[in-house]
Structures are given as C-alpha cells and as structure tokens.
Amino acid sequence: AFIFLSLFSVGMAAQAQPKKLPADLEIPLQYGADRLGKRQDAAMQKFRDNRLGAFIHWGLYAIPGGEWNGKVYKGAAEWLKSWAKISSDEWMKLMDQWNPEKFNAKAWAKMAKQMGVKYVKITTKHHEGFCLWPSKYSKYTVAQTPYKKDILGELVKAYNDEGIDVHFYFSVMDWSHPDWRYDIKSKEDEEAMARFFEFTDNQLRELAERYPTVKDFWFDGTWDASIKKNGWWTAHAEKMLKELLPGVTINSRLRADDYGKRHFDSNGHMMGDYESGYERRLPDPVKDLKVTRWDWEACMTVPENQWGYHKDWSLSYVKTPVEVLERVVHAVSMGGNMVVNFGPQGDGDFRPEEKELAAYIGSWMKKNGECIYGCDYAGFEKQPWGYYTRKGDDVYMVVFNPPYSRHLVVKTPGGTSIKAAQVVGGKEVKVEETARNEFNVDVPSALPDEPFVIKLKIEKKQSGKTYRDALT
Ligand SMILES: C[C@@H]1O/C(=N\OC(=O)Nc2ccccc2)[C@@H](O)[C@H](O)[C@@H]1O
C-alpha cells in the first residue's frame, strides 16, 4: 500500500491546491473561502464515499406536468409557472389538488435502496415556494393541502431507516414571497431583502431543528444580483447551519464573496464544502483534471432538461440507463459524486422509465459497486475503453467501449507492473507488457452484455525488459 500511495502521492503533489498567491497579492476577503483544501473530517469522508445519490424534484409543478391551459411547454416542468407567466396566487391554487394518493415513503426508500444510492437529495422548497414540510413561516406548505401530513418528515425517516443519508435541496429564490427581489435598486428593495433573509434564516433553522439527521444542504436559486450583493448572508447561512448541525456539508452554489464572485472566491478558492457547478454537464477527463484537487458533486437529468415531472418525455432526448451509468462512472473517475434525478408524478408514483432506470443501475451496482463506493480518481491516463477508479491499492477499469483489438491498453505510472482479474466472477485476466509502462489487458473472451469491471493489482516491479526510445 505504501508503495502505491507513495507513487500516487508523487503524482498528486504536482496537482496540489491552486498555487496560493503570495499573501500580499491575495485580495483580503471577509466572505471568501473559509478553508483551503478538502475537508478531511468523517462527515465529509462519508459524503465522498457515498459517491452515488438520487435527486427528488417534487412539488406543485408535478401536478400540471408541463401543461397549462391546454398548452404543453417544452421547458423544464418545475419552471412552468415562469414559462406560462402564472401569478403566484393562481399557481398556489394547485395546493387544493395536492393529495398524492399513491405516495408511499417506504416504497420510495426501498426503490432507492435497490438502486444502490447512498443518499437522496430532496427538494424541500423549489423556486415556486411550496414547502414539503409544515413550515410555520409560510402558508404555502403541505399542512395547507388535502394531504396535510409532513411529507419531508416521512421521507427522512423512510430513507434513514434504509441506511440512506438525506440531503436537503433548498431554493433561496422564492417566487411566492412578496419580499423576494431579483436585484436591489432602492432602499425599499434593501428593506424587503432584509425581511426575506430573516424569513429564509427562519426556514433553514426550522429544517435543521425538525430534521437533525439531515447531512447536507444543497442551495439553489442564488444566481441573482440580490444574493450576489449580499455575500455576507451566504457566509452567515453556512455558518448558522454548521453551528446547528456539526458535520453538515454545504454546496458551493450558496456562496457569493465580498465582490459577488460565486462558487470560487476572488482569490480562486472554493467556498462551501464541494463544488456544485456540474449540472447536466461533466468535466473533461483529460482537459479538466484540476477538479480532482477539490470535492465536487454533479447532478443530471434523464431527459435533456427536466427535473420536475413532465408528462411528455418525447420532447427531448431521454438518456438510456447505460448512458446514465456512464455519467456516474465518469464523475467518480474524476473524484466527484453523481446525483441522478427523479421527478415523481403528482400522484406520488414514479413513471415507468424511472423505475426501470433505478432497477438497471441497482442490478449493475450490486455486482460492480466496489468500483464506485469509496472510490476516487486513479491518476492513470484516460483511455478510450472507459474509466479508471481507485480505492487504496486497487485500481478498477470500468469498460464501456471494448476495442476490436480485444486488448485494453493500460499506461501505468513508472516502475510498476499489474495483475488483473474480473470483478464479476473473479477470473484472472491475461496481462502482457507491450512497452515501457504499457500493458495490454485482455478483453474477456465471452464479452459481457453490459459494462464490465476489471480490478488491477499494482505491483512495484521493474520488468526485465528494456526499451529504446526513438531518436527523433
Ligand atoms: C437542479 C436544478 O437547479 C436549477 N438551476 O440551477 C442553475 O444553476 N441554474 C442556472 C444555470 C446557469 C445560469 C444561471 C442559473 C433549478 O432552476 C432547476 O429547476 C433544478 O432545480
């Protein structure tokens, strides 16, 4: 282990934290990054080890499902209020229809367990302002619907009972609140936003106190000028939650610094505990290796851009289960987490495509999950056949594109050799040295009908062979 780690750490040292500018060149900040480098406490390690999560986008928007007054809007269904230019009073009348008779928190938790997710991020309140918990600071909550009960509380208990961590999505932007402002252009705006921040603090404190097992807050709706001009509040919100819930993790999207810089402060240091900018996109495995220097979490939709339930998925490309799986592996191969989105129906059931996706991912994770959970960036050069992940001394090859050559090329850090075996079935796989630090790993003769994983043992062994470099 020491051998591999020492080789690996040499590789990583070259990619340590962004070079800290000499102190006198850094801009002094009151509301910039609170910490340099990755958090190393147990709660953050659990966040990191979880690797695979699910997003639940569920709110009033699930009832119309993208259609209003007979017109179907192609945009994201959870933004229907905006696309159809509906007033909040009109939109909130949907509360009278909120009675998800097929909702069963235990069934949702069972589905998540079978999918192999280690955590679920739930929209406590999306931009529309409807709260899945009976907040005493708002009249737009489940308590004021025919359903009446605390949906968030039911879900937190059900997921936790299955050993699944719960994270809270919280939209700061709240279209239903009279004091919300997109920008601050007057004293009146300033006073309104002060009331709005107090309202938001009250709701955040309420969520932390009612649901103390929550492990993370994923803030959204923080891109407008009204927030960027109030970096102090974003730093205060993070500090308040961390005092209420020691160990809780907070995403970078909450934060704006003294100058309105978001995610990374004016000195280039990440704010929050993990970067949350990879939404429906992923860093390039060759050009964007910088992301391996910090913690990050990506999130993705199954259609091109639908987080809430939309009744017509034919309006955009819908990723196949293998394409979703590849994005999960891609994220982990670069030291990130991946959260796959589900948009439950207004009746509280899931659409068939999402049930099938959960089943496919779950069956694959049952056989191959050791290449995902607790894994990180391997430090090996990306190859066309797929992705590497690493856990301790073990390097995993996750193969999505077996080549016609039937050989998987592996380029190792200097002075090592490798042994290989299939994760499913454990069968040894032939390895042949082909050049300095280059090996051919055989594709299994009976090609599996799904992406397969080969586990490498890295050995410090100078091979007897010598190689001459071309004289150019
Ligand atoms: C996870 C997604 O998060 C969102 N928006 O995220 C953004 O970062 N939006 C954005 C992207 C680029 C520029 C400005 C805002 C929401 O609007 C969306 O409904 C969903 O909840």
The ligand as an SDF file (V2000), in Angstrom:
LIG
                    3D

 21 22  0  0  0  0  0  0  0  0999 V2000
  -31.0630   21.3430  -10.1030 C   0  0  0  0  0  0  0  0  0  0  0  0
  -31.6250   22.4560  -10.9400 C   0  0  0  0  0  0  0  0  0  0  0  0
  -31.0840   23.6740  -10.4570 O   0  0  0  0  0  0  0  0  0  0  0  0
  -31.6110   24.8440  -11.0020 C   0  0  0  0  0  0  0  0  0  0  0  0
  -30.9070   25.7790  -11.5090 N   0  0  0  0  0  0  0  0  0  0  0  0
  -29.5870   25.6650  -11.4340 O   0  0  0  0  0  0  0  0  0  0  0  0
  -28.7870   26.6300  -12.0340 C   0  0  0  0  0  0  0  0  0  0  0  0
  -27.6250   26.7050  -11.7380 O   0  0  0  0  0  0  0  0  0  0  0  0
  -29.3490   27.4040  -12.9280 N   0  0  0  0  0  0  0  0  0  0  0  0
  -28.5540   28.3120  -13.6110 C   0  0  0  0  0  0  0  0  0  0  0  0
  -27.6390   27.8650  -14.5910 C   0  0  0  0  0  0  0  0  0  0  0  0
  -26.8980   28.7940  -15.3080 C   0  0  0  0  0  0  0  0  0  0  0  0
  -27.0210   30.1670  -15.0320 C   0  0  0  0  0  0  0  0  0  0  0  0
  -27.9190   30.5820  -14.0430 C   0  0  0  0  0  0  0  0  0  0  0  0
  -28.6670   29.6530  -13.3240 C   0  0  0  0  0  0  0  0  0  0  0  0
  -33.0950   24.9570  -10.9880 C   0  0  0  0  0  0  0  0  0  0  0  0
  -33.5190   26.1280  -11.6560 O   0  0  0  0  0  0  0  0  0  0  0  0
  -33.6540   23.7380  -11.6550 C   0  0  0  0  0  0  0  0  0  0  0  0
  -35.0470   23.8150  -11.6330 O   0  0  0  0  0  0  0  0  0  0  0  0
  -33.1600   22.4990  -10.8900 C   0  0  0  0  0  0  0  0  0  0  0  0
  -33.6400   22.5580   -9.5590 O   0  0  0  0  0  0  0  0  0  0  0  0
  1  2  1  0
  2  3  1  0
  2 20  1  0
  3  4  1  0
  4  5  2  0
  4 16  1  0
  5  6  1  0
  6  7  1  0
  7  8  2  0
  7  9  1  0
  9 10  1  0
 10 11  1  0
 10 15  2  0
 11 12  2  0
 12 13  1  0
 13 14  2  0
 14 15  1  0
 16 17  1  0
 16 18  1  0
 18 19  1  0
 18 20  1  0
 20 21  1  0
M  END
$$$$
